Amino acid sequence: MSFSQLGLNPNILKAIKEQGYSKPTLIQKEAIPMVLGRHDILAAAQTGTGKTAAFTLPLLEIMSNKKGKKENKPFIKALILTPTRELAAQVAQNIEAYSQYLPLKTAVIFGGVGINSQKSLLRKGVDIVIATPGRLLDHVGQKSIDLSRVEFLVLDEADRMLDMGFIHDIKKVMAHIPKHRQTLLFSATFSKEIKALSQTLLNEPKLVEVTKSNSSSEQVNQVVHYVLKDKKRTLLSSLIRTENWNQVLVFTRTKHGANKLSDYLNQCNISAAAIHGNKSQGARTKALNDFKAKTIKVLVATDIAARGIDIELLPHVVNFELPNIPEDYVHRIGRTGRAGNEGVAMSLVCSEELEFLENIEKLIKMKIEVKEVEGFTIKALKKVQTAKKQNNFKRRSNHASKESGAMNGSFKTEKQKERKSFDKAQPRGEKTSHPRRNSNAQRNSSNKKGRS
């Protein structure tokens, strides 16, 4: 099947051809006719399957064919929500490429950059807005955007938006757009939360599921190396050198961890940059562009910042630290093996992460091959007690101590514990009063006033 058989107009087909695409992917074959048929869509699509074009192309087709009263300036007809700035920028880039021969205007709005230039663009009028929820609500609050005529709503990577706590922001946005609209929800995984969200947003949706939900791509060769925690950095740098890797995306769990690993690799004369939420938008964009251009070999990223990294021939993804949320593993390794190309996803796993690995394998319903690297890896991992279990054990121990010490007053009261934990949480040198002390002071003050 070719794109021309999907009912797209010549201007869109011309743009698609210039992007180097000739045949639609599975998700595009399934979703495009349904969207053109004006159905709501609930789609399970892994990253790298062509899902952006699956909703972009049919929306452009419908909007370009719409005939109505000629307006002085465009109004927002389509709203596309994404969880991160990088993904918003990536979607906007794709839309601009596919719509280059159409009389449609696009705006991308997200935080981390000035809001005034976005306001200026919106005042001129646009047809399509791609936005992150937070900055969109900033515009709504400042009345610099009008969503009252939106006809199409797209939630891209909806599962990640829920993971990031955007559910309340999404509900706020819903209050500003018409109830009668076409809604498309795309998610890499189908959790209970996603299904619950779809029931509130979609009207008799068509289900599109080209691959089994919560599964990993068959194009990705997955490998695990058992390694001691303090040997991970040397193993990674050795692999990059000996295997002659020129482009590798490395995931860490924390921003601090991303910075430390990036600094270490640069000290080893391996060009690297870190990308995470604490970096300025300019720094994030530069790091991503340098990585795409292969100016640097390694991009060290956190899960949130990596959304929107779309490199068609990215050969290697490394989990320097496994995610504690199994679905994030699916998202991570989906950065390689895109658009029908093969890729390698490697995980460096220490004993503390064995439980994470087991949960991941349970989710994707497969055992990941374990390989040894002479001089670095170990043959087996010893399962250690997780922090959660340790906390549960401590709580049980504390409860037992409390019961045994209740008769002689040997245990601390809950108020003492609370005060101690509160004081510990305060930064050094920062004077912050305890909330209970405040309330006591206020009560004493009011008593004095009452007596006077």
N, C-alpha and C positions, 0 to 999 in steps of 0.2 A: 504494500500500500504506500502511496505517495501523499504528500501534504495536499496536493491539488484535489485528491479524492475526498478530502475532509470538508470541502465546501468553503475554502478560504479564498478571499478575493485576490486578484493579481498583484496588487501593491504589497500585500502581506507576504505572498509567495516569493516575490522578488527579494524582499528583505531577508526572508528565511534562507534563500539560496545564497545570498551574499554572506551569511553567517556560516556557511559551509554545511548546512543540513539538507538532506535529501529525503530521508524516510523518518516518519514519526516513531517515537519509542512506544512501548506498551501502554504506559500511563496516558500518553497523548492520544493514542488510538481509542482508548476507552473513554477518556474524559471529554475530549473536544466535542464529539457529537452530542453528548449529554448536556454540556453547557450551552451549545447552540440551540438545543431543544428547550432551553430556559428552565432546566431542572436545578434544584439545589443539589449540591454534591458533598458527600463525605468520602474523602479519598485517603487511603493508606499508601503513602509513597515515600520510599527511602530517598535520602539525598543522592543526587547523581543520576536520577532516573528521568530527568527532563520535566519535573513537575511544574517548574515556573512557566514554561511554554504551554503546559497543559491547561493552565487557567488564563494566561496572558493572551494567547492567540485567539481563542474564541471570544473573549471580551472585546478585543480590538475589532474583530469582525462584526459583532453586534453593534458596537458603538459607531463604527464607520458607516454602517448602513442605516443608522437611525435618521429619520426625517421628521422634522418638527419645526416649530416656530424659530426663526432665526434670531439668536440672541446677540446683544451688543458685545458680550464677552462670554467665554466658556464658563460653565458651572461644574462642580464636582459630581461626576456620574459614578465613578468607581473608587472605592476605598480599599486599600490593601494594607493589612496590619501584619507586622513582622516583629519578632522578639528582640532583635538587635539592630544596631546601626549598620553593621557590615552587611547583614542580609537585606536590609532596606535598600542600601546602595547597590547591591548586586541585582536585586529585582528591578530597580529603576533603570539600571544600565541595560538589562535585557529588554525591558519595555521600550526604551528609547531606540534600541536597535531594530526591533520588530515593527515599530510604528513610524519609522523615519520617512515613509512615503505617504503617511496619513496626516490629515489636518487636526491632530490631537495633541494637546499639551499636557505635560507631566510635571509633578513636583514631588520631591522626596524630602520629608521632614523628620528630623531626629535630634536628640539632645547632644550636648558636647560641643555645639557650635552656636554662633549667634542666632537669635530668633528674628531679628529685624529683616534680614535678607529674605527669610522664609515668608514673613508677612508681606513684603513687597511683591514677591512672586505670586502669592495667593490673591492679592488685590487685583493683579492683572487678569486673573482667571485661568483655571486649569481644568482639564477633564478627568485626570487620574491623580490620586494622591497615594503615595506609598509612605507609611509612617510607623514609628514605634508608638506604643500606647501613651507613654508618659508625655512626650513632646506634643502629641496630638491633643491631649487634654489641656496642656498649657495654652494652645491656640484656642481651644474651645472656651477656656476660662477668660481669655483676653478678647474673645469675640472677633478673632482675626480669621476664622474659618467658618464656612456655612456647610453643614452636612445634611441639611433638610431635604435635599433633592437627590441623595445617593440612591442609585438603582442597583448597584452591585457591591457586595461586600466579600472580601477574601481574607481568610485567616490562614496565613502561611506558617508552617511549623507550629501549629496550635499547641502541641504537647509541650514544647519548650516554653511557650508563653505561660502555660499553667505552672510548669516547674519554677518559673521565675516569679510567680505570685501576681501575674497580671490579670487574674480572673476578675477582680473588682474593677480594674481599669476598663476591661472589655465590657463589663456590664454598664459602666458609666457612658462609654461610647455608644452602646446600643440605644441609650435613652435619647440620643441626638440624631439618630438616622431613622428613616421611615420603616415601618413594620413590613410594608409590602415591598420586598426587594428580592433579588436572587443572591443566595449566600453559598459560598464555596469554602469548605473547611478541609485543609490539607494537613496531614500529620504523619510523621515517620512511624509512630507507634500508636496502637489502639488501646489505651488504658480505660478503666472504668470512668475516670474523670472526663476523658475526651468524649466518650459515648453520652455521658450525662450532659455535657456542654452542647453536644450536637442536638439533643432533644429540645433544648431551650432556644436554639438559634435557627435550626433548619426546618423547612416545611416539606415533609414527605420526600426526604433526600434519596438520591440514587447512590448506591454504594459502589465505590471503585477500589478494588484491592488487587493490584496486579502481582504483588508478592505477598506471601504469608505475613500477617502482622507480627511485629516484634521479632522479625528474623533479620539476619545479616545477609548482605549481598553475596551471591555465589561467585561474583567476579573478584572477591577479596580473599587472598590466601592468608589465613589467620595463624599466628604462631605465638607461643608463650615461651619465655625464658625464665626459669627459676633462678633467682639471684639474691644475694644478701643486699640489704638496703643500702649499705655504704659502698657497694660495688656498682651500683646502677650507673653512676656518672661515667666511670671509666669504661664500662661495657658499652655504653652508648657512643662515646667518643671513638672507641676502637672500631665498632661496627661502621660508623660513618667513614672512617679512614680506609679500613681494609676492604669494605664492600664498595668503596668509591661512590657513596651516595651524594648526589648533587642537589637534591630537593627533598626534604623530609619535614613533615609536620609532627611536632612532639607535644603531647598533652600532659599537663600537670594539674593537680587538684586545686592549688592555691596560686594567687597572684605573686606572693613572696617566693614561692617555689619556682615559678616561671622566671622571675628576675634572676634568682640564684643560678639556675641551670643555664640560662642565656649567658650570664657573666662567665661561668665556668667554661663553656664551649668556646667563647671568644678568647679566653686565656690559653686554650689549647689550639689556637689559630684555626678554629672552625667558625666561620662567619655565621652569626646568629642574632636574632632579635626576639624580644618578648612582646606579646600582645595580650592585653587584659583590660578590665574595666577601669583601672586606675590610670591608665595611659590617656593622654589627650587624644582627641579625635585625629589631630594632625599626625601625631606619632603612630597611631594605629594604622592610618591610611598609608603612611610612608613604609612602615614595616611590611604591610601586606603587598604593596606595589613592588618593593624590593624583592620579596620572596617570589612573586609571580615572574619577575624579570630575571630571577636566578642570580641577583646581585648578592644575596645571602643564601647560604645552604639550608639553614635551619630556622624554622619559625616555631617558637615555644609559646603555646597558647593555653588558656583556660577554656572550659567548655562554652561559656557564654560568648566570649570574644570570637571563637572559631566559627560561629554561625555566620554564613555568608561567604566563607572561603570556598570559592568555586574554581578549582583548577582542574581542567579536564584530564590532564595526563599526570597528575600527582602520583608518583610511584610508591611512596612510603609514608605510613602513619605509625607513630610509636606512642604507646601508652606508657610514659615514664612512671606514672602512677595510675592505677586503675580507678575508675569512678566508683563512688559508693552507691550510685543509682544505676542499675543495670541498663536501663534504656539509653543512658548517655553513651554507653559503649557502642551501641548501634549507630548513634549519631556520629560519634568520633570516627569509626572505621569507614563510615559512608563518605568521608572526604576523599578516599581513594577508590579505585575501581569504578569510576564514573563513566557514564555514557558508553557502556559496553567494553571499556578498557579494563585490563587486569591491574591489580595493586596488591601490596603487602601491608598487613596490619600486624604489628609486633607489640607484645605486651611484656614489660619487665616486672615480674611479680615476686614480691618478698613474702615472708611468712605472715606478716600483718594483713596482707591483702588476699590471702587464700579464700576467705569467706566471700569476698567480693567476686573472685573468679568463679566460685561455685554458683553464685547467684546469676552471674552473666551467662554461664553455660546452661543453667536452668531456663533462662529466658529465651535464648536462641536455639535451645533444644539440640545442642551438639557439644561434644568434647573437643576442645581446642588442642591441637598438636603441641606437645612440649618438645623443644629441641635444646641440645646442649651446645655451649660455646666453650671450647677448651680454655682453661685458665680463668674463667669468669663465673660460669654458672654452677649451680649445685644440682644434685640428682633429685632431691625431694625437699618439700617444705614441711615444716612442723606447724600444725595449726595452733595459733595463739588465741588467748581469750580476748575477745573484742572489748572495746571500751564500754559498750552498752551492757555486756554481760558483767563486766567488772563493777559497773555502777549498780546493777541489780544486786550483785553479791554484797556490795558495801551497804546498800539500803537494808538488806536482810540482816546484816551484821549489826548495823546501827539500831535496827528495831529490836534485836535480841538484847543488845547492850542497854537500851532504854528500859526494857522490861525488867532486866536483872538489877539495874541501878536505880529504879524508881523508888525503892524503899529507903535508900541512903542518900539520895540526891546527887549521885555521882555523875549523872549525865547532864549535858548542856540543854538548856531550854531552846525551844524553836526560835524565840525572839533573839537569843544570843547567836544562834547559828545564822539567822537572817542578817543580823548586824555585821557579823564577821564576813559573810560572803559579799555583802554590799560594800563594805570598806575595801575588801580585796579588789573589787571591780574598778575602783577609782584609779585614774592615772596618777603616777607619782607627781607630787608638787601641786596637784589640783585640789582645791578645797571645795568639797561638795557636802552639803549637809545631808544627814540621813533622813529619809521621809518620815520615819516614826518620831525622830527627834523634832522635826518640823511640826508635826501634828501635836506633839506634847507641848511644844512652846506656844503654839496657837491656842491650845486649850487653857494653859496657864494664864495667857494674856487675857483671854475672854473672861476667865474667872475673876481676874483682878478688876477688869472693867465692870463686871457685874457687882463686885463688892463696893466699888467707889460710888 
